[in-house]
Amino acid sequence: MSQNLIEGIHFYHDEHGYIVFTEKYHIEKGHCCGHGCRHCPYQYESVPEPRRSELLLQKESTSATKQ
């Protein structure tokens, strides 16, 4: 990504002060980096097991509670 990042669109600060990249940022990046990012739209495809399965379960349970 060669563009400037915009707070609120590409990232935000969570309640602990960490910078969190948004799904839009990841889509524009174009691939899973393997770090287990909170808003990964690529189903954590580059994250090694067993962490990948843990993240997918966590994401599934979080989306189920929002419905």
N, C-alpha and C positions, 0 to 999 in steps of 0.2 A: 504494500500500500504506500503510494507516494503522496497521498493527500494529507492535509492537516487533520488531526483527530478533533472532533467536536464533542465536548462534554454534554451528556444527555442523549447523544445520538450514537456515538461510537463507544463511550464508556461512561461510568458513573462511579461515585465513591460509596461503598457500602457503610453499614453502621459501625464498622471497626476502622474505617479510614482507608481500606484497601481499594485500589482501582480495579474495577470489574468491567471487562469488555462485553459489549452487547452482542446479541445474535447478528445484528447488522454488520458489526465490525468483522465477525468471523466469516460471514458470507462473502463480504468484500475481499477478505484475505484469501479465501478459496480452498482451504483445506484444514484438516484437524492437525493441530500442532503436537498433540500427545500429552499435554499437561493437565488434562481433565478440567478444562475451563467450565465455569458455571453455565454459560449460555451456548455451549457447543451445539451447532445444528447438524453435525456430522456423526452423531451417535457414538462419539468417542472412538472412532475407528483406528486411531493411531495410539491409543492408550493401551499399555500392556495389561494382560490379565494378571491377577484377579481384580485389579483396580477398575478396569473397564466395566465388568459386570456389576460391581458395587455402585459405580456412578449411574449406570442405566437404571438400576433398581431405585436408587435415590431420586432420580429425575422422574421416574414413573410414579412413585409414591407422592412426590410433591405436586405433580400435575393432577393426580387423582383427588387430592385434598382441595385443590382450587376449583374443581367442578361442582 
